[in-house]
Amino acid sequence: MFAGKRVLVTGAAGFLGTYLSDYLRSQDCLVFGLDKRPAHSTDAFEHFVIGDLAEAAERCLDRFEPAVVFHLAGSASVPDSVRDPFGDLQTTLPGTARLLAAAAKSPKPPKLVYFSSAAVYGQPTVLPIREDSPVRPLSPYGVHKAACEALLEHYARIYDLRVSILRIFSAYGEGLRKQFFWDFAERAFAADADGASQVSVLGTGDESRDFIHASDIAKAACLAALSPGEGVEVVNVAAGQATAISWAAERLLSLLGLDLAFRFQGVASAGTPTRWLGDTSRLAALGFRPERSLENRLPDLARWLAAEHQRTGA
């Protein structure tokens, strides 16, 4: 159903942007990319624009005439947003506002699919988290994602735009050089090299996450883009399974072949919730099913982490 469609991906050189662009190409889309930095490969793209979304949004819509815009450009780090909240705002809101303004004046406005985050929910009081759960972010990153959602909702109402907002939970996969699996593997490799008997883990040990692989996120985004609904729809993008961080750490150590114990530092990272589990009823209604579970995907991830460690000589 995507064959031949013209689509624009903002933030196309990033982790999720790369997975999404490759998947769209496999569906025979005409993919156009936009990012501040070059893509690792341009094979997936009809054309790739290097530039700032706030400056290039209108030009890209006029030139490429996409039927769908997948909007991923913006900040992507909770810790960075805590350290520099205004910088995080500047990275996220102006580009979104400019994209919306360009879509509003377009003769044929594209469907907009926005990659938001479960960070907008903050610390939930009830699990699983539904799309109508309170929005109470704990970090500037979450605040700015929520602000972008508000812009999208109001512009959609004023200018009769079609919008899907994807609240993505804990994305993971080969190629992601940050967040839990990468950070923990780096700590574990360093501890092993130093001859230590254990590796420290950020947090308290009470945390859980709802991990979803980047390839599944790409498929979910495409299903949302094809949804016939009018106005704005908000969809949790998650596996619908809570995974204890302690289990993930133990399993990853085993797969990496490292004979280490681990201990939690006892302090939660600023801006991060303790528990996450997404209600995936709306996502399932779009026809989505995860391709493989976290447990089945971890061996592939562990092999990539080990290969990257060996390649970089860390």
N, C-alpha and C positions, 0 to 999 in steps of 0.2 A: 504493500500500500504506500510505501515511501518512494518507490522507484520513480526516478525522474524529477522528484521534488527538489526545489532550490532551497537550501537551508544555510543559515549563518550561525556559526558558533563563536561567541565572544569568550575570551579566555581559553582559546583553542590550544595553546601550547602547554597548559597546565596538566596536572595529573588526570583529573576527570575529563578535561577537554580533549586530551589525547585519546582516551578510551572511547569517548562519545563520538569523536570525529571518525575514528577507525570503524566503529560499528555502523555509523550512518553510511559510510562509503560501501560497506559490505551489503547494505540494503539498496545499493544503486542510486543513492542520492547524489545531487550536485552540491558538494560541500564547500562553503567559503569560510575561511577562518580569519579571526582578528585577535591579536594579542600584542602586548607591549614588547614581547621578546619573540625571537624566531622559534618555530616549531622544530623538534628534533628531526622530523621528516615531513616533507610536504606532499608525500605520496597520496594522502587521503583528500587533498584539496584541489578544487578547480583553480582557486586563487587564494593566496594568504597575504593579509595586510598586516604589516608591523606598525602599530600605532596605538594611541590612547583612545579608549572608547568614547570619552567625552568629546574628543575632537573629530573622531572618524565615524560616529554612529550614523549621522544623516547621510554622509557620502556613501557608506556601505549599503544602506537600505535603498538609496536611489540607484546605485550601480548594479547591485546583485539581485534586487527585487525578490528577496526570500519569502517563501510561504510560511516558514517557521524560523524564529530566532531563539536559539538556546543560549540563555544569558548566564555565563559562568564567570565573567570578568569581575574582579574585586578582590578584597582581602581573603586570606585563607588560613589565618593563624590566630587562635585564641590568645596564646602567650604574647604574641606581638601586639595584639590589640590592647592588652592590659598594660604593656610597657608604653605604648604610644597610641592612645585612643583617638586623638585628632588625626593622626596619620592614617589610621584605619578608616575613619570616616571619609577622608579625602580619597582614599583608594576605592571606596565602595559606592558612595551615594551620587557624586556628580555624574559618573558614567551612566548609572541607572536612570537618572533623571533625563539625561540627554537622549538616551535610547528611547525612553517613553515619549519624549517630545517629538522625536523623529517618526516613531510609529504612529503617533496621533495625527500627524499631517500627511502621512503617506496615502496615496490614492487607493492602495490595496493593503491595509494594515496587516502585518504578519501575525500569526499566532505566536505568543511569547511564552516560553517555558523558562521559569526562573529557578536556578539552583540556590535555594535557601538552605537552612540548616536547622536541625533539632535543637541547636543552641538557643533558639528563640524561646523554648519552653523553660529553660533554667532547671531548677531542682523540682521534679514532679512530686506531688503528694499522693497521686494515684497512678498505678500502673495497670495495664499498658497505657501509654500516652495517646490520647485521641487528638484529632485535628482541632477539636473545639476545646481542648484543655487550655488553661490560662497561659498567656504569653508573659513570662517573667524572666528575661535573660539575666545571666550572672556575669556576663562579660561585655565589654564594648563591642566585640565581634557580634555577639548575639543581638545586642541593641541595634546595631547598624543593619543586620539582616532583617530584623523586624521592621525597621524604618523603610527599607526597600520594599518589603511586602506591602506596607501601608501605601507607599507611592504607587505600586502596581495596582492595588485594589481601587484606589481613588481615580487614577487615570483610566482604568478599565471602565469604571462607571461613567466618567465624564465623556470619554471619547469612544465608548462602545468597542473596547478592545477585548480580545479573547486571551485569557491568561491562565496558565497552570503554574502554581507555586509548589515546588518540591522541597519538603523539609527532610533533608538527608541526615540520617543518623551516622553511625561510625563507619565511614568509608575506609576501605583497605584494599591492598592489592600490590602486585609487583609493579615497581616504579615509584612508589610513594616513599620518599626519603624524609619522613618525619612522622610524628605521632607514635602510638604505643609500640607497634611491632618493630619499626625501624629503631626507635630510641632504645627499646629494651635489648634488641639484638646487639646494638653497638656497645651498650654497657656490658653485656654478657661476653662478647668477644674481648673487650678490654680487660675484664676481670680474669678471664681464662689466660690471656697473654701475661698477666701479672702474677699468675700462679695463685690467685685467690680461691677460696673455697666457696664463696657466695657472691651474688650480685644484688645490688640494691634496686628496688622498684619504687617509683614515685607513687604516692598515694597512701591509703590506709589499709588496703586489703578488702574493704567493703564494697569497692566499686564493681559495677557491671556495665557492659556496653552491648548495644545491638549492632553487631558488625554486618556490613553489607559490602560485597565485592564491587569494584568499579565497573566490571562488565555487566553486572546486574543493574547497577544504577543507570548505565547507558540504555539498557533495554526498557527500564521503567520510564525514563525520560521520553523515549520514542512512543511508548504507549500513551503517555500523557499528551504528547503532541497530537496524536491521532484522535484523542477523545473529542466527541462531537459537542460537548457541553458549551454553553454560552457563558459570558461573563468570566468569573474567577472561580477556579477550583483549587483547593489546598489538599495536598496528598503527602502523607508520610511515606518516605522511601526507606524501608528497613527490612530486615529478614523476619522480624517478629519473634526473635529469640534472644533472651538475655544471656550473656556470657560473662562469667566471673573473670575478672582480670587475673586472679590467682590461677585459675585453670589455664588461661591463655599463656601465662608466663611459664608454667610447668610444661605444657605441651610443646611450646616453642623451644625450650631448652632441650627437651628430649629429641626433637626433630633436628636440631642443630648439632646433636651429639656432644653436648657440653655437660660435663659432670659437675654441676654447680647447684648449690642451694640458692634460695632467694629470700630476701627480707624486705618488707615494706618500710619506707622511711617514716610513715605515720603522719604525714602532712599532705593534705589534698592540694593539688595544683590550683592556683587562683583562676577563677572563672569557669571551673569545670564541675558538673554535677556528680553525685555519687552513683545514681542508678539511672539506667535508660532501658526502656523497652517500648517499642512503638506498636501501636495498633495498626495493622496493615489491611484492614477491611476494605478501605477505599482503593488501595493499590491492587488488591486481589480482584476487585470489581472491574478494573481495567484489563484484566486478563494476565496479570503478572504472577509468575512463580519463580523463586530463586533457582538458578541452574544447579548449584551445588552448595552444601552446607559449609560453614567455616571449618569444621573438622576435616572435611574432605579437601578443602582448598589449602589448608595450612602446609602440607608437604611441598606444594609448588612454591608457596611464599618462602618457606624456609630455604629451599634450594636457591631461590633468587637472592635472598639475603646473604647466604654463604658465598655465592658467586660474586656479589658486589663487594663483600668484605675482602675476598681474595684479589679481586681486580684492582681495588684501590690501595691494597697493601696496608690497610689500617691496622 
